[in-house]
Amino acid sequence: MSWTNDEMAQEVLKLIKPSSSVNLGIGLPTLIANFITDEMNLMIHSENGVLGVGPSPLLHEASPTLINAGKETITVKAGASFFDSSLSFGMIRGGHIDYSVLGGMQVDCEGSLANWMIPGKKITGMGGAMDLVHGSKTVIVMMSHFSKDGSPKILPICDLPLTGHGVVHLVVTDHGVFEFTKDHYKIIKLAPNITESMVISNAIRA
């Protein structure tokens, strides 16, 4: 049985050291904020200019002036700070973000990531992803193991336009947790009833 999205978010949190700065990308990674406890002491960064993002707000808590980079409403923790984009990207490019958790369309055995466009389809832009994959100390990709048409998203070589080459350290999918080093990956943990052959079939060298 594969993990749910919420279970994937909790698996990602197990990979993050306490008292770290973390950027959560658009989509699945935003779920992670809902499971962060005070004891973890994590500071969540959003590249639109917030440090100290909290969990998703309840309906009566939502404010149109508090949003993340994906334009979703957010809450903020005590001590949160707000700043302009130049300072926000200075934090990223200066190596001050410990972890970035990004969604993904494809990851390959070289640790390359494609997560911003599919040729021929509407392009919304790369956003801060290119900066995040190069500026963060550790890059974690959170995504489903297979696309909607059943094709694997972990491949020998990405065939979609890259966000970054050789930038991914860890991948968490609904099937397991994987570590990427140079030209191969290592299975760290598998979801219940998921076997090694299930994740390797049609994919890459383990």
Backbone torsions as a table, in degrees:
resi	resn	phi	psi	omega
1	MET	NA	128.3	-178.3
2	SER	-79.2	162.4	179.2
3	TRP	-75.3	149.6	170.4
4	THR	-76.6	171.3	177.8
5	ASN	-60.9	-40.6	179.1
6	ASP	-65.1	-38.0	178.2
7	GLU	-68.0	-36.3	175.4
8	MET	-61.5	-42.6	179.5
9	ALA	-60.2	-40.4	-180.0
10	GLN	-69.7	-33.4	175.7
11	GLU	-66.5	-37.8	177.0
12	VAL	-62.0	-43.7	-178.6
13	LEU	-59.8	-31.0	178.5
14	LYS	-66.0	-20.1	-178.2
15	LEU	-89.9	-7.6	-173.8
16	ILE	-104.2	128.4	-179.6
17	LYS	-74.2	145.4	176.7
18	PRO	-58.3	156.3	176.9
19	SER	61.1	38.1	178.9
20	SER	-108.3	160.4	169.7
21	SER	-96.1	135.0	-172.1
22	VAL	-136.7	132.4	171.9
23	ASN	-104.6	129.4	179.4
24	LEU	-107.2	121.1	-178.5
25	GLY	-74.3	174.5	-179.1
26	ILE	-68.9	146.0	176.3
27	GLY	93.8	-136.0	-176.1
28	LEU	-50.9	-42.9	-176.9
29	PRO	-58.1	-24.6	-179.5
30	THR	-64.7	-20.8	178.4
31	LEU	-63.9	-25.1	-174.8
32	ILE	-60.7	-35.4	-178.0
33	ALA	-58.9	-26.5	-177.8
34	ASN	-73.1	-13.3	-175.6
35	PHE	-115.2	6.1	179.2
36	ILE	-79.2	127.6	178.3
37	THR	-98.1	162.3	179.3
38	ASP	-60.9	-32.6	-178.0
39	GLU	-65.0	-27.2	179.7
40	MET	-70.4	-28.3	177.0
41	ASN	54.1	46.9	178.5
42	LEU	-93.2	140.5	174.7
43	MET	-106.8	114.6	-176.6
44	ILE	-91.5	125.2	-177.6
45	HIS	-103.6	137.0	172.4
46	SER	-122.1	131.1	-169.0
47	GLU	-69.1	-8.9	174.2
48	ASN	-79.9	-0.6	171.1
49	GLY	116.7	40.3	177.9
50	VAL	-134.0	135.3	170.9
51	LEU	-126.7	114.9	-176.2
52	GLY	117.2	34.0	178.8
53	VAL	-66.9	137.5	177.5
54	GLY	-103.9	-167.8	179.8
55	PRO	-68.5	167.1	177.9
56	SER	-59.3	140.5	-176.8
57	PRO	-77.6	152.2	166.5
58	LEU	-71.5	164.8	-174.4
59	LEU	-54.7	-43.3	-176.9
60	HIS	-76.6	-10.3	179.9
61	GLU	-95.0	-16.3	-172.2
62	ALA	-64.7	136.5	177.0
63	SER	-125.8	131.2	179.9
64	PRO	-67.3	-12.4	180.0
65	THR	-94.1	-4.1	179.0
66	LEU	-116.4	103.4	-179.0
67	ILE	-136.9	160.9	173.7
68	ASN	-97.6	-172.3	-176.7
69	ALA	-65.9	-20.2	177.6
70	GLY	-92.4	10.9	179.4
71	LYS	65.6	23.2	174.5
72	GLU	-92.0	144.2	179.3
73	THR	-70.3	145.9	-176.4
74	ILE	-134.8	168.8	164.6
75	THR	-109.5	168.2	176.7
76	VAL	-129.0	149.1	178.9
77	LYS	-81.7	162.0	172.7
78	ALA	-58.8	133.0	-179.1
79	GLY	89.9	4.2	178.9
80	ALA	-63.1	154.4	178.3
81	SER	-130.1	156.3	-178.5
82	PHE	-127.9	143.2	-174.6
83	PHE	-157.1	171.5	-177.9
84	ASP	-83.7	172.8	-175.4
85	SER	-64.3	-35.0	-178.3
86	SER	-63.9	-40.6	177.9
87	LEU	-71.0	-38.3	179.4
88	SER	-61.0	-45.7	-179.6
89	PHE	-75.9	-22.3	171.5
90	GLY	-64.9	-37.2	176.0
91	MET	-62.8	-43.8	-177.9
92	ILE	-67.7	-53.5	-175.4
93	ARG	-69.7	-22.3	179.1
94	GLY	-85.3	2.3	176.6
95	GLY	78.7	27.2	-176.7
96	HIS	-96.7	0.0	177.4
97	ILE	-100.6	120.4	-176.6
98	ASP	-72.2	-44.1	-177.2
99	TYR	-134.3	138.8	166.5
100	SER	-118.5	130.8	176.0
101	VAL	-113.5	116.0	-174.5
102	LEU	-121.2	152.0	169.5
103	GLY	-75.7	166.4	-178.4
104	GLY	-149.1	145.8	170.1
105	MET	-93.0	-39.3	178.2
106	GLN	-149.9	145.8	168.1
107	VAL	-132.6	139.5	-179.9
108	ASP	-115.5	177.1	-172.8
109	CYS	-68.8	-10.6	174.6
110	GLU	-90.4	2.5	-178.8
111	GLY	78.4	20.0	178.0
112	SER	-85.2	150.4	-176.4
113	LEU	-123.2	134.6	169.0
114	ALA	-120.7	117.5	-177.5
115	ASN	-148.4	17.9	-174.0
116	TRP	-124.3	-18.7	177.9
117	MET	-159.5	152.8	169.9
118	ILE	-118.3	120.3	-177.5
119	PRO	-52.6	134.8	179.1
120	GLY	90.7	-8.8	178.9
121	LYS	-110.8	166.9	-177.1
122	LYS	-58.0	135.1	-179.7
123	ILE	-107.9	121.1	177.7
124	THR	-95.5	-6.3	179.4
125	GLY	104.1	159.5	-177.4
126	MET	-80.6	-21.2	-177.0
127	GLY	63.8	-138.1	-179.1
128	GLY	-95.0	7.5	-172.2
129	ALA	-60.1	-41.3	-178.4
130	MET	-62.6	-39.9	178.0
131	ASP	-68.9	-41.3	-176.8
132	LEU	-64.5	-40.9	-177.0
133	VAL	-70.2	-23.3	180.0
134	HIS	-99.1	-24.6	-176.0
135	GLY	-95.9	-21.9	-177.9
136	SER	-80.7	149.4	-179.0
137	LYS	-71.7	-36.1	178.2
138	THR	-135.3	130.8	179.5
139	VAL	-111.3	122.3	177.7
140	ILE	-115.4	131.2	176.4
141	VAL	-105.2	130.8	178.3
142	MET	-117.0	116.2	-175.5
143	MET	-159.2	165.6	172.1
144	SER	-70.3	153.3	-176.4
145	HIS	-75.3	-30.3	179.4
146	PHE	-128.1	148.5	177.7
147	SER	-76.6	175.5	-176.6
148	LYS	-62.1	-27.8	178.7
149	ASP	-88.3	5.1	176.6
150	GLY	90.4	-0.9	180.0
151	SER	-80.2	144.2	-178.4
152	PRO	-68.4	148.0	178.8
153	LYS	-102.5	-7.1	170.4
154	ILE	-104.2	117.1	-168.0
155	LEU	-129.0	163.3	173.1
156	PRO	-59.8	-46.7	177.6
157	ILE	-143.3	133.0	177.3
158	CYS	-61.9	139.3	174.6
159	ASP	-110.9	5.9	172.2
160	LEU	-100.3	159.4	178.6
161	PRO	-57.3	134.8	-173.7
162	LEU	-80.1	146.5	166.9
163	THR	-85.9	-37.7	178.0
164	GLY	-164.5	148.1	-179.8
165	HIS	-100.0	127.3	175.9
166	GLY	63.2	39.6	-173.6
167	VAL	-110.3	-15.3	-173.0
168	VAL	-87.5	132.4	176.8
169	HIS	-99.6	-42.4	-175.7
170	LEU	-139.4	146.9	175.3
171	VAL	-129.0	132.8	173.6
172	VAL	-117.1	119.6	175.9
173	THR	-118.8	179.5	176.4
174	ASP	-69.7	-8.0	178.9
175	HIS	-102.0	-21.5	-178.7
176	GLY	169.5	-172.2	178.6
177	VAL	-117.3	132.6	-173.3
178	PHE	-133.8	140.4	177.4
179	GLU	-109.7	134.5	-176.2
180	PHE	-110.9	129.8	178.1
181	THR	-139.6	116.4	176.6
182	LYS	55.3	-101.1	-171.8
183	ASP	-114.1	19.2	179.4
184	HIS	-154.5	174.4	176.2
185	TYR	-129.8	160.4	179.7
186	LYS	-123.7	135.7	177.0
187	ILE	-79.5	119.7	178.5
188	ILE	-91.0	-39.8	-176.0
189	LYS	-160.9	142.7	176.9
190	LEU	-115.8	146.7	175.9
191	ALA	-66.9	159.9	-179.1
192	PRO	-55.3	134.0	177.4
193	ASN	67.6	10.9	173.5
194	ILE	-97.7	126.5	-177.8
195	THR	-102.2	163.0	179.3
196	GLU	-59.6	-39.0	-179.0
197	SER	-65.7	-31.2	179.5
198	MET	-66.8	-35.6	-177.6
199	VAL	-87.4	-20.5	-178.9
200	ILE	-89.4	-27.6	-176.1
201	SER	-57.1	131.3	-179.1
202	ASN	63.9	12.0	-175.5
203	ALA	-116.1	-123.4	-167.1
204	ILE	-129.0	177.0	179.3
205	ARG	-71.7	130.4	177.0
206	ALA	-96.7	NA	NA
